[in-house]
Amino acid sequence: MARDSTARCPGSPGRNAWMVAAVIIVAAQGVVAQKVRVEEELEAYPTESVDLRCEFVDGGSLTKLTQVSWIWEPVDGQRDNIAVYHPTYGQSFPNVAFKDRVIFLQNNLRIPSIRIKDLRMSDAGRYTCEYATYPSGNEQGTTTLIMLAKPKNSAKAVTVQAGSKSVMVAHCEAADGKPAATIKWLASVGGNHSTTSTNGPDGTVTVRSEYRLVPTAEDNGREVTCLVDQKTQDRPWTEVLKLSVEYPPTVTIDGYDHNWYVGRSDAVLFCHATANPEPTTITWTTASGSLPDTVVVEQNKLTVRKVDDAVNTTFTCEVKNKHGASRKTLTTFVIEEKREPVQEQQTGALVGGVLGTLIFIGIVIGIVFLIRKYQQDTEGPPKHKPPPPVKAGSSTEMMLDEEATDALNGGAPPVLNKDGSDGHHGNDSSNHGPSSGNIPRGESFVSTPMYV
């Protein structure tokens, strides 16, 4: 029962194995039956030549060849004979588009290879070498011809005016290429790009990319790089572009040192401007309109031949280009006497000396502190402990005093006998310290230290 269900099941392993075997057998028969040997695919460029090879291989059979034809298929559904060879009637080239551009390499029916000269982009397509044979009928093999075209690459920066809207500042193009090229941008400015493609009538493709940003004066002169990559190129094509952003002038005045004293000669002011395009005019004026007689102007340089009260005024420098005008003002003050420059070097030396002294003192204090701390750590705690004080006049006081005296004299403390005596004979007072009766009442008593 299980075998029957397995046999009836379309997805069973047994049925799949038979299907695979059948496909292999059919493919093997197709390989054996393939008698026309050609190249599957060729690539070529316009104006060049290409050889389309064809050979009939019968393996020793008795197949009779009648004639051979080369059929061109530019698109699906269109078939045009471009070359025919008959052993009796010779060669024929019926297609006008290939006339005088196609030739047979040999007058041999079994090797009817052809050559196409002066190739065009429109020659791309499938070329079939087809035999009329007896008794098997037609035999054929097909070669696909791929036409390649190197793109014409170009890139250019576009001059724009600084503003607040995004505009195209550069474009890059890869024209008439096949296959289509890929365009990329490398840039340090904050822009973006868009790319479009246009197909040509001969199968080529033109790719165009635009780089856009909101231009500012700072973007003028910055670089962007266009990279074009395409199959026919050994390496990507690159072009570095400098952006061209035009803007009105920005003006500054320098040279004034706040030391225009009466009688000074050749005091100078300079008017500097950044602009694109370059400034067309630079004009100096004062608050009163006209310049004093002692002032001489040479382009952006204003020179006061001799300082007097007439130049105690406000100077204005105005710069123009095609995008507008900008101006900058500077007020000068005439003083009676010359100001001596401050000796900045001496002041600096003084400050440096003070700082150096303070640093040295800090280092010395730190060293002394470390030495003192080291000494305290190495001495350790005291090796003796003083006994507690005893009231004057007691018997215990006399005994401690006597023992301490003996200990200080190098002897050991007295040892008590069995009868309770201290080991001394008689009442010899010479062997004792001062009697407690000799200590005045009311005096403080400090015991001598006892060594342990």
C-alpha positions in Angstrom: 0.0 0.0 0.0 2.9 2.3 0.9 4.5 1.6 -2.5 1.4 2.5 -4.4 1.0 5.8 -2.6 4.6 6.6 -3.2 4.3 5.9 -6.9 1.2 8.0 -7.2 2.6 11.0 -5.3 4.0 13.6 -7.8 6.7 14.8 -5.4 8.0 11.5 -4.2 11.8 10.8 -4.3 11.4 8.0 -6.8 9.6 10.1 -9.3 12.1 13.0 -8.9 15.0 10.6 -9.6 13.4 9.4 -12.8 12.8 13.0 -13.9 16.4 14.0 -13.3 17.7 11.0 -15.2 15.4 11.9 -18.1 16.7 15.5 -18.2 20.3 14.2 -18.2 19.6 11.8 -21.1 17.9 14.5 -23.2 20.8 17.0 -22.5 23.3 14.3 -23.5 21.5 13.6 -26.7 21.4 17.4 -27.4 25.2 17.6 -26.9 25.7 14.7 -29.2 23.3 16.1 -31.8 25.0 19.6 -31.8 27.0 19.5 -35.0 27.6 23.2 -35.6 30.5 24.6 -33.5 30.5 28.4 -32.9 31.6 30.8 -30.1 28.8 31.7 -27.7 29.7 35.4 -27.2 32.1 38.0 -28.6 32.8 41.6 -27.7 33.9 44.3 -30.2 34.3 48.0 -30.6 33.1 50.4 -33.4 35.4 50.7 -36.5 37.1 47.4 -35.6 36.7 44.0 -37.2 35.4 40.7 -35.8 35.6 37.1 -37.0 32.6 34.9 -36.5 33.8 31.3 -36.6 31.6 28.4 -37.7 32.5 24.7 -38.3 30.3 21.7 -39.1 31.3 18.6 -37.1 29.5 15.4 -38.2 31.7 12.8 -36.4 32.1 10.7 -39.6 28.4 10.5 -40.5 27.0 10.6 -44.0 25.3 14.0 -43.6 25.1 15.9 -46.9 25.6 19.7 -46.7 23.6 21.7 -49.2 24.4 25.3 -48.3 25.2 27.6 -45.3 23.7 31.0 -44.3 24.6 33.6 -41.7 21.4 35.1 -40.2 21.5 38.3 -38.2 18.9 39.0 -35.4 19.3 42.6 -34.2 16.2 42.2 -32.0 13.8 39.4 -31.2 11.6 38.6 -34.2 13.8 40.1 -36.9 16.0 37.8 -39.0 18.1 39.0 -42.0 20.4 36.9 -44.2 23.7 38.7 -44.5 25.9 36.0 -46.1 25.1 32.8 -48.1 27.5 30.2 -49.4 26.6 27.5 -51.9 29.1 25.0 -53.3 27.8 25.5 -56.8 26.5 29.0 -56.9 29.1 30.6 -54.8 28.8 33.5 -52.3 26.0 35.9 -51.8 25.5 39.0 -49.5 21.9 40.0 -49.7 21.7 42.6 -46.9 22.6 46.1 -48.1 23.7 47.2 -44.6 26.5 44.6 -44.6 27.5 44.8 -48.3 31.2 45.3 -48.8 31.7 44.8 -45.0 31.3 41.0 -44.8 33.5 38.4 -46.4 34.0 34.6 -46.1 37.4 33.6 -44.7 37.4 30.4 -46.8 35.5 28.8 -49.7 34.8 25.8 -47.6 31.3 24.6 -46.8 32.4 22.9 -43.6 34.2 26.0 -42.2 32.1 29.0 -43.4 33.6 31.6 -41.0 33.0 35.2 -41.8 34.6 38.6 -41.0 32.7 41.8 -40.4 34.7 44.9 -41.0 34.2 48.6 -40.0 31.9 47.6 -37.2 29.0 49.9 -36.1 27.1 50.0 -32.8 24.0 48.9 -34.7 25.7 45.6 -35.6 25.1 44.2 -32.1 22.8 41.1 -32.0 22.7 37.4 -32.5 24.5 35.8 -35.5 23.4 32.3 -36.5 25.4 29.9 -38.7 22.7 27.7 -40.3 23.3 24.7 -42.5 20.8 23.1 -44.9 21.6 19.4 -44.7 20.3 16.1 -45.9 18.7 13.9 -44.5 18.7 15.5 -41.0 17.5 19.0 -42.1 18.7 22.3 -40.8 21.6 22.5 -38.2 22.7 25.8 -36.6 24.8 27.5 -33.9 24.4 31.1 -32.6 27.0 33.7 -31.5 26.0 36.8 -29.6 27.9 39.9 -30.6 28.1 42.6 -27.9 29.2 46.0 -29.1 31.1 48.1 -26.6 31.7 51.8 -26.7 34.1 53.9 -24.6 32.2 56.9 -23.2 33.3 60.5 -23.9 33.8 61.9 -20.4 33.7 65.5 -19.5 33.3 67.6 -16.3 32.9 71.3 -15.7 32.3 73.7 -12.8 29.5 76.2 -13.2 30.0 79.8 -12.0 27.2 80.7 -9.6 26.4 83.6 -7.2 26.3 83.1 -3.5 22.8 82.8 -2.2 20.3 80.9 -0.1 19.0 78.4 -2.7 20.5 75.1 -3.9 21.9 75.4 -7.4 24.0 73.3 -9.7 27.7 74.2 -9.2 29.3 71.4 -11.3 28.2 68.7 -13.8 29.8 65.5 -15.1 28.9 63.5 -18.3 29.8 60.1 -19.8 28.4 60.3 -23.3 27.7 57.5 -25.8 29.0 54.7 -23.8 28.0 51.0 -23.8 27.3 49.6 -21.3 26.1 52.6 -19.3 28.7 54.3 -17.1 28.5 55.0 -13.4 29.2 58.5 -12.0 30.3 59.3 -8.5 31.3 62.5 -6.7 34.0 63.1 -4.0 33.5 66.4 -2.2 34.3 68.1 1.2 31.4 70.5 0.8 27.9 69.7 1.9 26.1 69.1 -1.3 24.3 66.4 -3.2 24.0 65.1 -6.7 21.4 63.7 -9.2 22.0 61.5 -12.2 20.1 60.9 -15.4 20.5 58.5 -18.4 19.5 58.9 -22.0 19.5 56.0 -24.5 20.9 56.7 -28.0 19.5 55.2 -31.3 22.5 53.0 -31.7 22.3 51.4 -28.3 24.7 53.7 -26.5 23.8 55.5 -23.2 24.6 59.0 -22.1 24.9 59.4 -18.3 24.8 63.0 -16.8 25.3 63.9 -13.2 24.8 67.3 -11.5 26.3 68.4 -8.2 24.2 70.9 -6.3 24.6 73.0 -3.1 23.7 76.3 -1.4 26.7 78.3 -2.4 28.5 80.6 0.0 31.6 82.9 -0.3 33.6 80.2 1.6 32.8 77.6 -1.0 34.6 79.6 -3.7 37.8 77.7 -4.7 36.9 74.5 -2.9 37.3 71.2 -4.9 34.9 68.5 -6.0 36.0 65.4 -7.9 34.0 63.5 -10.6 34.6 59.8 -11.0 33.4 57.8 -14.1 33.6 54.0 -14.0 32.8 51.9 -17.1 33.6 48.5 -18.4 35.8 49.6 -21.3 38.1 51.7 -19.0 41.1 50.2 -17.3 40.6 52.5 -14.3 38.0 55.1 -13.2 38.2 58.4 -15.1 38.6 61.4 -12.6 38.4 65.1 -13.0 39.0 67.6 -10.1 37.0 70.8 -10.3 37.3 74.1 -8.4 34.0 75.7 -7.5 33.4 79.2 -8.7 31.1 81.2 -6.4 30.8 84.9 -7.0 30.0 87.3 -4.2 30.2 91.1 -3.3 33.3 92.5 -1.6 34.1 92.1 2.1 36.3 95.0 3.3 38.7 95.5 6.2 41.1 98.4 7.1 44.4 97.8 8.9 47.7 99.7 9.6 46.4 102.1 12.3 48.6 101.8 15.4 46.9 104.5 17.7 50.1 106.5 17.6 49.3 109.3 15.1 51.1 112.2 16.8 51.5 115.7 15.5 54.4 115.9 13.0 54.6 112.2 12.3 55.4 111.4 8.7 54.1 108.6 6.4 51.4 107.1 8.5 49.7 104.4 6.4 46.3 102.7 6.1 45.5 99.7 3.9 42.1 98.7 2.5 41.8 95.0 1.9 38.9 93.3 0.1 38.0 89.8 -0.7 35.6 89.4 -3.7 34.8 87.3 -6.7 35.2 88.7 -9.3 38.0 91.0 -8.3 37.1 94.5 -7.2 36.6 97.1 -10.0 37.1 100.2 -7.9 38.5 101.2 -4.5 37.6 104.6 -3.1 38.9 106.5 0.0 36.8 109.3 1.6 36.6 111.0 4.9 33.6 112.1 7.0 33.7 115.5 5.3 33.9 114.0 1.9 37.2 115.0 0.4 40.6 113.9 1.6 43.1 116.3 3.3 45.9 117.8 1.3 48.5 115.8 3.2 46.9 112.5 2.2 48.0 110.5 -0.9 46.1 107.5 -2.2 47.6 104.7 -4.3 45.1 101.9 -5.1 44.3 100.4 -1.7 47.0 102.3 0.2 46.4 105.6 2.0 49.5 107.6 3.1 49.5 110.6 5.4 52.6 112.6 4.5 52.5 114.6 7.7 50.1 114.1 10.6 48.2 117.1 11.7 44.7 118.0 13.0 43.3 117.6 9.5 43.5 113.8 9.7 41.8 113.7 13.1 38.8 112.2 11.3 37.0 109.1 10.1 38.2 107.4 6.9 36.0 105.3 4.7 37.1 102.7 2.1 34.5 101.6 -0.4 35.1 98.6 -2.7 32.9 97.6 -5.7 32.5 94.7 -8.1 29.6 93.6 -10.4 27.7 92.1 -7.5 27.6 95.2 -5.3 29.6 97.6 -3.0 30.9 97.3 0.5 32.6 99.8 2.8 34.5 100.0 6.0 35.2 103.0 8.3 38.0 103.8 10.7 38.3 106.8 13.1 41.8 108.1 13.7 42.9 110.2 16.7 45.7 112.7 16.5 47.7 113.1 19.8 50.2 115.8 20.8 53.2 113.6 21.7 54.5 110.3 20.6 53.6 107.3 22.7 56.5 105.2 23.7 55.9 101.5 23.2 55.6 99.5 26.4 58.5 97.2 27.0 56.6 94.0 27.0 59.7 91.9 27.2 60.7 93.4 30.6 57.2 92.9 32.0 57.3 89.4 30.9 60.7 88.7 32.4 59.5 90.2 35.8 56.4 88.0 35.8 58.4 85.0 34.9 60.9 85.7 37.7 58.1 86.0 40.3 56.5 82.8 39.2 59.9 81.0 39.3 60.6 82.1 42.9 57.2 81.0 44.1 57.7 77.6 42.5 61.1 77.2 44.1 59.7 78.1 47.6 57.0 75.6 47.2 59.5 72.8 46.3 61.6 73.6 49.4 58.6 73.5 51.7 57.5 70.2 50.2 61.0 68.6 50.7 61.2 69.8 54.4 57.7 68.4 55.1 58.7 65.0 53.6 61.9 64.8 55.7 60.0 65.6 58.9 57.4 63.0 58.2 60.1 60.4 57.5 61.8 61.1 60.8 58.6 60.7 62.8 57.8 57.4 61.1 61.3 55.9 61.8 61.4 56.9 65.6 58.3 54.8 66.6 56.5 54.9 70.0 58.3 55.6 73.3 60.0 52.6 75.0 59.1 53.5 78.6 56.0 54.2 80.4 55.9 56.5 83.5 54.1 55.2 86.6 51.1 57.0 87.9 51.8 59.6 90.6 51.6 58.6 94.4 50.5 60.7 97.3 53.3 62.2 99.4 54.0 60.7 102.8 52.8 57.2 102.2 55.0 54.1 102.8 54.4 53.1 99.2 56.0 56.4 98.1 59.2 55.7 100.1 59.5 52.2 98.6 59.0 53.3 95.0 61.4 56.1 95.5 64.1 53.8 96.9 63.5 51.2 94.1 63.7 53.8 91.4 66.9 55.2 92.9 68.5 51.8 92.8 67.4 51.2 89.3 68.8 54.5 88.2 72.2 53.5 89.8 72.3 50.4 87.7 71.1 47.9 90.3 68.0 45.7 90.2 65.0 46.5 92.3 65.2 45.0 95.9 63.9 41.5 96.4 61.7 40.8 99.5 62.8 38.0 101.8 60.5 35.4 103.3 60.1 37.4 106.4 59.0 40.4 104.4 62.2 42.4 104.8 63.8 44.0 101.8 67.2 42.4 102.2 69.0 45.3 103.8 70.6 44.9 107.3 69.8 47.2 110.2 68.5 50.7 109.9 71.5 52.0 108.0 70.1 55.1 106.5 73.0 55.5 104.1 71.6 52.8 101.9 68.3 54.6 101.5 67.2 57.6 99.7 65.8 60.6 101.5 63.1 59.8 104.0 59.6 60.6 103.4 59.7 62.6 106.5 62.1 65.0 104.8 59.6 65.8 102.0 57.6 68.9 102.9 53.9 68.4 103.1 52.1 69.8 100.2 54.9 69.5 97.6 54.0 67.6 94.5 55.7 64.3 93.9 56.9 63.2 90.6 58.2 59.6 90.4 61.2 58.8 88.3 60.5 56.8 85.2 60.5 53.0 85.6 62.0 51.0 82.7 60.2 48.0 81.6 
